[in-house]
Amino acid sequence: MDILAHLCSFFFCLPLLCRRATSPQCPHVICVPPSLPVIRNKMKWARYRKKRMNTNPGRGQYHFRAPGKMFWHTVRGMIPHKTPRGAAALARLASFEGVPEEFGMAKKKVVPDALKVLHSKTTRKTTQLGDLATEAGWKHQALIKKLELARAVKGAAYYAAKKEDAKLVAKASEACGDINGVLAGFGYYVEPTAVGAMKALKE
């Protein structure tokens, strides 16, 4: 089973369970099949492009060029999207090229079942969804890379500031340890030290 299908099989379950699912960085998803180079997947895409309605092509089939829409279209094929439950689930799914501003500081998660290092040999040729989309007519790969580089620099500065704040909180908590114990004995609520604050103090 290919890596894109592994990832989509994880994402199609969440909306059906009434949970919102957001997939940024769609251009970096390994495409199907994972063992083929770009040129072979491009040939598969050319054959897929010929699928259309003969009498009225405006009714479909729609061939999305953007990686986010390619990913969305793959997940849609796993969801019963023509039922009310499936349509509501599909509305809870969002996919993007890159990481939008609203999700820039959100905690990211990795899907182990869709990691290339676990599901593909190092000698195998692979195709990223962004490269295939560029070959299919998507024109924003360079722009997305530029924006992602700027976001990474901004995120590194944010994390450094957050780390310094955690150190200050850890020092203050350590200095007030005895006082906090006395206050807790009198029934006052003492907020626990933030997760990772003591680790930041040791670094």
C-alpha positions as CSV (number, residue, x, y, z in Angstrom):
1,M,0.0,0.0,0.0
2,D,1.4,3.4,-0.9
3,I,2.3,6.2,1.5
4,L,-0.3,8.6,0.2
5,A,-3.0,6.0,0.9
6,H,-1.6,5.4,4.4
7,L,-1.8,9.1,5.2
8,C,-5.3,9.5,3.7
9,S,-6.6,6.4,5.6
10,F,-5.6,8.2,8.8
11,F,-7.2,11.5,7.8
12,F,-10.5,10.1,6.6
13,C,-11.3,8.5,10.0
14,L,-11.0,11.8,12.0
15,P,-13.8,13.7,10.2
16,L,-16.1,10.7,10.4
17,L,-15.5,10.7,14.2
18,C,-16.6,14.4,14.3
19,R,-13.1,15.7,14.7
20,R,-11.5,18.4,12.6
21,A,-8.6,17.3,10.5
22,T,-6.0,19.7,9.0
23,S,-3.3,18.6,6.7
24,P,-0.6,21.2,5.9
25,Q,2.5,20.6,3.9
26,C,0.7,18.6,1.2
27,P,3.4,19.1,-1.4
28,H,5.8,17.0,0.7
29,V,3.5,13.9,0.7
30,I,5.1,10.9,-1.1
31,C,3.0,10.2,-4.1
32,V,1.6,7.0,-5.6
33,P,3.1,4.5,-6.2
34,P,6.0,5.3,-3.9
35,S,8.5,3.2,-5.9
36,L,8.1,5.2,-9.2
37,P,10.1,8.2,-10.3
38,V,8.4,11.5,-11.4
39,I,8.3,10.6,-15.1
40,R,6.3,7.4,-14.5
41,N,3.8,9.1,-12.2
42,K,3.5,11.9,-14.7
43,M,2.5,9.3,-17.3
44,K,-0.1,7.9,-14.9
45,W,-1.4,11.4,-14.4
46,A,-1.6,11.9,-18.2
47,R,-3.8,8.8,-18.5
48,Y,-5.9,10.0,-15.6
49,R,-6.5,13.3,-17.3
50,K,-8.3,11.6,-20.2
51,K,-11.1,10.5,-17.9
52,R,-14.0,12.8,-18.5
53,M,-17.7,12.9,-19.4
54,N,-17.9,12.5,-23.1
55,T,-21.0,14.6,-23.8
56,N,-20.4,17.4,-21.2
57,P,-16.8,17.6,-19.8
58,G,-17.9,20.5,-17.6
59,R,-19.7,18.0,-15.3
60,G,-16.5,16.1,-14.6
61,Q,-14.2,14.5,-14.0
62,Y,-12.3,17.3,-12.3
63,H,-8.5,17.0,-12.4
64,F,-7.1,19.1,-9.5
65,R,-3.5,20.5,-10.0
66,A,-2.8,21.8,-6.5
67,P,-1.3,19.3,-4.0
68,G,-3.8,20.2,-1.3
69,K,-6.7,19.5,-3.6
70,M,-5.1,16.3,-4.9
71,F,-4.9,15.1,-1.2
72,W,-8.4,16.3,-0.5
73,H,-9.7,14.4,-3.6
74,T,-8.0,11.2,-2.5
75,V,-9.5,11.4,1.0
76,R,-12.9,12.2,-0.5
77,G,-12.8,8.9,-2.3
78,M,-12.6,7.1,1.1
79,I,-15.6,9.0,2.6
80,P,-19.2,8.4,1.7
81,H,-19.4,12.1,0.8
82,K,-22.9,11.9,-0.9
83,T,-24.6,11.1,2.4
84,P,-25.3,13.8,5.0
85,R,-22.8,12.2,7.4
86,G,-20.1,12.0,4.8
87,A,-20.7,15.6,3.6
88,A,-20.5,16.9,7.1
89,A,-17.3,14.9,7.6
90,L,-15.8,16.3,4.4
91,A,-16.5,19.8,5.6
92,R,-14.4,19.1,8.7
93,L,-11.4,18.3,6.5
94,A,-8.9,21.0,5.4
95,S,-5.7,20.6,3.3
96,F,-3.2,23.2,2.5
97,E,0.0,23.8,0.5
98,G,2.4,25.0,3.2
99,V,1.3,26.1,6.7
100,P,-1.3,29.0,6.9
101,E,-0.7,31.8,9.4
102,E,-3.5,30.5,11.7
103,F,-1.8,27.2,12.1
104,G,1.7,28.5,12.3
105,M,2.1,28.3,16.1
106,A,-0.1,25.2,16.4
107,K,1.4,21.9,17.5
108,K,2.2,19.6,14.6
109,K,1.8,15.9,14.6
110,V,3.4,13.1,12.6
111,V,1.5,10.1,11.2
112,P,3.9,7.1,11.8
113,D,2.0,4.9,9.4
114,A,2.8,7.4,6.6
115,L,6.5,7.9,7.2
116,K,8.8,7.1,4.3
117,V,11.6,5.8,6.5
118,L,9.2,3.1,7.8
119,H,7.4,2.1,4.6
120,S,9.9,2.5,1.8
121,K,13.5,1.2,1.2
122,T,16.2,3.9,0.9
123,T,17.0,2.6,-2.6
124,R,13.5,3.1,-3.9
125,K,12.7,6.1,-6.1
126,T,9.9,8.3,-4.8
127,T,7.8,11.1,-6.0
128,Q,6.6,14.1,-3.9
129,L,3.1,15.3,-4.5
130,G,4.4,18.9,-5.1
131,D,6.7,17.7,-7.9
132,L,3.9,15.8,-9.6
133,A,1.6,18.8,-9.2
134,T,4.2,21.1,-10.8
135,E,4.5,18.7,-13.8
136,A,0.7,18.7,-14.0
137,G,0.5,22.5,-14.2
138,W,0.7,23.8,-10.6
139,K,2.7,27.0,-10.7
140,H,3.3,28.0,-7.0
141,Q,5.9,25.5,-5.8
142,A,8.7,28.2,-5.7
143,L,6.4,30.6,-3.9
144,I,5.4,28.0,-1.3
145,K,9.1,27.2,-0.6
146,K,9.9,30.9,-0.1
147,L,7.0,31.4,2.3
148,E,7.9,28.2,4.2
149,L,11.5,29.3,4.6
150,A,10.3,32.6,6.1
151,R,7.8,30.8,8.4
152,A,10.6,28.5,9.6
153,V,12.8,31.5,10.5
154,K,9.9,33.1,12.3
155,G,9.1,29.9,14.1
156,A,12.7,29.4,15.3
157,A,12.6,32.9,16.8
158,Y,9.3,32.2,18.5
159,Y,10.6,29.0,20.0
160,A,13.8,30.6,21.3
161,A,11.7,33.3,23.0
162,K,9.4,30.6,24.4
163,K,12.3,28.7,25.7
164,E,13.7,31.7,27.6
165,D,10.3,32.4,29.1
166,A,10.2,28.7,30.3
167,K,13.6,29.1,32.0
168,L,12.4,32.2,33.9
169,V,9.3,30.4,35.0
170,A,11.3,27.4,36.1
171,K,13.7,29.6,38.1
172,A,10.9,31.4,39.8
173,S,9.1,28.1,40.7
174,E,12.3,26.8,42.1
175,A,12.9,29.9,44.2
176,C,9.3,29.8,45.5
177,G,9.2,26.1,46.3
178,D,9.0,26.4,50.1
179,I,6.5,29.2,49.9
180,N,4.3,27.2,47.5
181,G,4.3,24.3,49.9
182,V,3.1,26.5,52.8
183,L,0.4,28.1,50.7
184,A,-0.8,24.7,49.5
185,G,-1.0,23.6,53.2
186,F,-3.4,26.5,53.8
187,G,-5.6,25.4,50.9
188,Y,-4.5,27.9,48.3
189,Y,-4.2,26.6,44.7
190,V,-0.7,26.7,43.3
191,E,-0.4,26.4,39.6
192,P,2.0,23.5,38.6
193,T,5.1,24.2,36.7
194,A,4.6,24.2,32.9
195,V,5.5,21.1,31.0
196,G,9.1,21.3,29.8
197,A,10.1,24.3,32.0
198,M,12.5,22.3,34.2
199,K,14.0,20.7,31.0
200,A,14.6,24.2,29.6
201,L,16.3,25.3,32.8
202,K,18.8,22.4,32.5
203,E,19.7,23.2,28.9
